[in-house]
């Protein structure tokens, strides 16, 4: 049996009915094994009451979110006057040395985690737009993961790789993703020490940063081909949606890869065992 583990995880669970439906179908008819839920998502209640009961063995994560939507606590340094988050990624990095800013992040993270743990037992933790990877925020996340007995935290070590479709690589979005990937790799070298200090498990590799918004079956397959380390844990994040009426966009492609039987066979052929965070 191989010691190369592969985890496919759907981020943004609970953000909309389309995200929720994609998780249900990807789990029931494909090889989606995990999903990370946004406690402040507009479709959180639907995800909990309608989707989770149909996905008994789904590996559930907390998808911490201080980028989009409304806060669950009073945190004026993170939001506008209506309670909507209003800091971008760069702004959060620049403010991550501010103790009061970090205190409000911890307060909000704690509330989001507790909202999830009130209805289910999460086994992993990550975040919207990887804000938890910022080292000072990663320390807070590890502290809370340990406190709430969440054993696994995502790190962001993605190997640069290319795909034949130049429409994906010859774009401004791809260039920005490359810069973000390099920054996240720097953060990861520090964050892994923090995760180890708190006794948390994590992935060795991540797929889905460089091709954020451009993931499909071919992109994932090419990403797996560069993973040679054995044993290792590789996690792929996707943002799948299933729309009524057959609408097609990049989210649809990410949904389609989760139910692609040919891709599933290819993953096994490349020497990976399809796993979940529960198995790590």
C-alpha positions as CSV (number, residue, x, y, z in Angstrom):
1,X,0.0,0.0,0.0
2,X,1.3,3.5,-0.9
3,X,2.2,6.0,1.8
4,X,1.4,8.9,-0.6
5,X,-1.9,10.3,0.7
6,X,-4.2,12.6,-1.4
7,X,-7.0,14.7,0.1
8,X,-9.5,16.6,-2.0
9,X,-11.2,19.3,0.0
10,X,-13.9,21.8,-0.9
11,X,-13.5,25.2,0.6
12,X,-16.3,27.7,1.0
13,X,-18.9,25.1,2.1
14,X,-21.8,27.1,3.5
15,X,-21.2,30.2,1.4
16,X,-24.1,29.4,-1.0
17,X,-26.6,26.7,-2.0
18,X,-24.4,26.1,-5.1
19,X,-21.4,25.3,-2.9
20,X,-23.5,23.1,-0.7
21,X,-24.9,21.1,-3.6
22,X,-21.5,20.6,-5.0
23,X,-20.3,19.1,-1.7
24,X,-23.2,16.7,-1.5
25,X,-22.8,15.5,-5.1
26,X,-19.0,15.4,-5.0
27,X,-19.1,13.3,-1.8
28,X,-22.0,11.0,-2.9
29,X,-20.9,10.5,-6.5
30,X,-17.2,11.3,-6.6
31,X,-14.1,11.3,-4.5
32,X,-14.5,14.4,-2.5
33,X,-13.7,13.5,1.1
34,X,-13.5,16.8,2.9
35,X,-15.1,20.2,3.0
36,X,-14.4,23.3,5.1
37,X,-17.4,25.3,6.3
38,X,-17.7,29.1,6.7
39,X,-19.4,29.8,10.0
40,X,-20.5,33.2,8.7
41,X,-21.6,31.9,5.3
42,X,-25.2,32.8,4.1
43,X,-25.9,29.1,3.6
44,X,-24.4,27.8,6.8
45,X,-27.6,26.5,8.3
46,X,-28.5,24.7,5.1
47,X,-25.1,23.1,5.0
48,X,-25.5,21.9,8.6
49,X,-29.2,20.8,8.4
50,X,-29.5,19.5,4.8
51,X,-26.1,18.5,3.6
52,X,-24.1,17.1,6.6
53,X,-26.8,14.5,7.5
54,X,-26.4,13.1,4.0
55,X,-22.6,13.0,4.3
56,X,-22.0,11.0,7.4
57,X,-18.3,10.4,6.9
58,X,-17.4,13.7,5.4
59,X,-14.2,15.2,6.9
60,X,-15.4,18.6,8.1
61,X,-13.1,21.6,8.5
62,X,-13.5,25.1,9.9
63,X,-12.9,27.7,7.1
64,X,-12.0,30.8,9.1
65,X,-13.1,33.9,7.3
66,X,-12.2,37.5,8.0
67,X,-12.1,38.6,4.3
68,X,-15.7,38.3,3.1
69,X,-19.2,38.8,4.6
70,X,-20.2,39.8,8.1
71,X,-18.4,39.2,11.4
72,X,-19.9,37.1,14.2
73,X,-18.5,39.4,16.9
74,X,-17.8,43.1,17.4
75,X,-14.4,43.6,15.9
76,X,-14.2,47.2,14.5
77,X,-10.6,46.9,13.4
78,X,-11.7,44.1,11.0
79,X,-15.0,45.5,9.7
80,X,-16.9,48.6,8.6
81,X,-19.7,50.2,10.6
82,X,-22.2,47.5,9.4
83,X,-20.0,44.7,10.5
84,X,-18.7,43.7,7.0
85,X,-15.1,42.6,6.8
86,X,-13.1,45.3,5.0
87,X,-9.5,44.3,5.1
88,X,-7.7,42.7,2.1
89,X,-4.8,40.2,2.4
90,X,-2.0,42.8,2.2
91,X,-3.8,45.0,4.8
92,X,-4.0,42.1,7.2
93,X,-0.3,41.3,6.8
94,X,0.6,44.9,7.5
95,X,-1.6,45.0,10.6
96,X,-0.5,41.6,11.9
97,X,1.9,43.2,14.3
98,X,-0.9,45.1,16.0
99,X,-1.8,43.4,19.3
100,X,-5.4,44.7,19.4
101,X,-5.9,43.7,15.8
102,X,-4.7,40.2,16.6
103,X,-6.9,40.1,19.7
104,X,-10.0,40.9,17.6
105,X,-9.0,38.2,15.1
106,X,-8.7,35.7,17.9
107,X,-12.1,36.7,19.2
108,X,-13.7,36.3,15.8
109,X,-11.9,33.0,15.1
110,X,-13.0,31.6,18.4
111,X,-16.6,32.5,17.7
112,X,-16.5,30.9,14.3
113,X,-15.0,27.7,15.6
114,X,-17.5,27.5,18.4
115,X,-20.4,28.0,16.0
116,X,-19.1,25.0,14.0
117,X,-18.4,22.8,17.1
118,X,-21.9,23.4,18.4
119,X,-23.3,21.4,15.5
120,X,-20.4,19.0,14.4
121,X,-16.9,17.8,15.3
122,X,-14.4,19.4,12.9
123,X,-11.1,17.6,12.2
124,X,-9.2,20.2,10.3
125,X,-8.9,24.0,10.0
126,X,-8.0,26.4,7.2
127,X,-9.1,29.8,6.1
128,X,-10.6,32.0,3.3
129,X,-7.8,33.3,1.1
130,X,-5.2,31.6,3.4
131,X,-5.3,34.4,6.0
132,X,-4.4,31.9,8.7
133,X,-1.0,31.4,7.0
134,X,0.2,34.8,8.0
135,X,2.6,33.7,10.8
136,X,1.2,35.8,13.7
137,X,-2.3,34.7,12.8
138,X,-1.1,31.1,12.2
139,X,0.0,31.1,15.9
140,X,-3.5,32.1,17.0
141,X,-5.0,29.5,14.7
142,X,-2.8,26.7,16.2
143,X,-3.6,27.8,19.7
144,X,-7.3,27.6,19.0
145,X,-7.0,24.3,17.1
146,X,-5.3,22.8,20.1
147,X,-7.8,24.2,22.5
148,X,-10.8,22.9,20.5
149,X,-9.2,19.6,19.7
150,X,-8.9,20.1,16.0
151,X,-5.9,17.9,15.0
152,X,-5.1,19.1,11.5
153,X,-4.1,22.5,10.1
154,X,-3.5,23.4,6.5
155,X,-0.1,24.7,5.3
156,X,0.8,26.0,1.9
157,X,3.8,24.3,0.2
158,X,2.9,24.1,-3.5
159,X,5.5,23.0,-6.0
160,X,5.5,25.2,-9.1
161,X,4.4,23.3,-12.2
162,X,3.2,24.1,-15.7
163,X,0.2,23.0,-17.7
164,X,-0.2,22.8,-21.5
165,X,-3.1,25.3,-21.5
166,X,-1.4,28.6,-21.9
167,X,-4.7,30.4,-21.4
168,X,-4.1,29.6,-17.7
169,X,-0.5,30.7,-17.4
170,X,-0.5,33.7,-19.6
171,X,-2.8,35.8,-17.4
172,X,-2.4,38.5,-14.8
173,X,-4.3,36.4,-12.3
174,X,-1.7,33.6,-12.7
175,X,1.2,36.0,-12.1
176,X,-0.4,37.2,-8.9
177,X,-1.0,33.6,-7.8
178,X,2.7,32.9,-8.4
179,X,3.7,35.8,-6.1
180,X,1.2,34.6,-3.5
181,X,2.5,31.1,-3.7
182,X,6.1,32.3,-3.1
183,X,4.9,34.3,-0.1
184,X,2.9,31.4,1.3
185,X,6.0,29.1,0.9
186,X,8.0,31.5,3.0
187,X,5.2,31.6,5.6
188,X,5.0,27.8,5.6
189,X,8.7,27.3,6.5
190,X,8.0,29.2,9.7
191,X,4.5,27.9,10.3
192,X,5.5,24.2,10.2
193,X,7.6,24.8,13.3
194,X,4.6,26.4,15.0
195,X,2.3,23.5,14.1
196,X,4.9,21.0,15.4
197,X,5.1,23.0,18.7
198,X,1.4,22.6,19.2
199,X,1.4,18.9,18.1
200,X,-0.8,19.5,15.1
201,X,-0.8,17.4,11.9
202,X,-0.5,19.1,8.5
203,X,0.0,18.4,4.8
204,X,3.3,18.2,3.1
205,X,2.1,19.7,-0.2
206,X,-0.8,21.8,-1.4
207,X,-2.3,22.1,-4.8
208,X,-4.7,24.9,-5.8
209,X,-2.8,28.2,-5.1
210,X,-1.1,28.9,-8.4
211,X,-4.2,27.9,-10.3
212,X,-6.8,29.4,-8.0
213,X,-9.9,29.9,-10.2
214,X,-8.4,27.7,-12.9
215,X,-8.5,24.2,-11.5
216,X,-9.8,21.3,-13.6
217,X,-9.0,17.6,-14.0
218,X,-5.9,18.3,-16.1
219,X,-4.5,20.9,-13.7
220,X,-4.9,18.6,-10.8
221,X,-3.3,15.7,-12.6
222,X,-0.3,17.8,-13.6
223,X,0.1,19.0,-10.1
224,X,0.1,15.4,-8.7
225,X,2.8,14.3,-11.2
226,X,5.4,16.5,-9.6
227,X,4.8,15.0,-6.1
228,X,7.5,12.3,-5.7
229,X,8.0,12.2,-2.0
230,X,6.8,9.0,-0.3
231,X,5.5,9.1,2.4
232,X,3.7,12.4,2.0
233,X,0.3,14.1,2.4
234,X,-0.9,16.2,-0.5
235,X,-4.1,18.3,-0.2
236,X,-5.9,19.9,-3.1
237,X,-8.3,22.7,-2.4
238,X,-11.1,23.5,-4.8
239,X,-14.1,25.9,-4.8
240,X,-16.8,23.8,-6.5
241,X,-20.3,24.9,-7.3
242,X,-23.2,23.0,-8.8
243,X,-25.7,25.4,-10.5
244,X,-29.3,24.6,-11.3
245,X,-29.9,25.0,-15.0
246,X,-26.5,23.9,-16.3
247,X,-24.6,27.2,-15.9
248,X,-20.8,26.7,-16.6
249,X,-17.9,28.6,-15.1
250,X,-14.6,27.9,-13.4
251,X,-16.4,26.7,-10.2
252,X,-18.2,24.2,-12.4
253,X,-14.9,22.8,-13.7
254,X,-13.8,22.4,-10.1
255,X,-17.0,20.6,-9.3
256,X,-16.6,18.3,-12.3
257,X,-13.1,17.2,-11.3
258,X,-14.5,15.9,-8.0
259,X,-16.8,13.4,-9.9
260,X,-14.3,12.6,-12.7
261,X,-13.9,8.8,-12.6
262,X,-11.0,8.9,-15.1
263,X,-9.2,11.4,-12.9
264,X,-9.9,9.2,-9.9
265,X,-8.3,6.2,-11.6
266,X,-5.4,8.4,-12.6
267,X,-4.8,9.4,-9.0
268,X,-4.5,5.8,-8.0
269,X,-2.3,5.1,-11.0
270,X,0.1,7.9,-9.9
271,X,0.5,6.0,-6.6
272,X,-1.8,8.0,-4.3
273,X,-4.3,6.7,-1.8
274,X,-7.4,8.9,-1.8
275,X,-7.8,9.8,1.9
276,X,-9.4,12.4,4.2
277,X,-8.2,14.4,7.1
278,X,-9.6,11.7,9.4
279,X,-7.1,9.2,8.0
280,X,-4.0,11.3,8.6
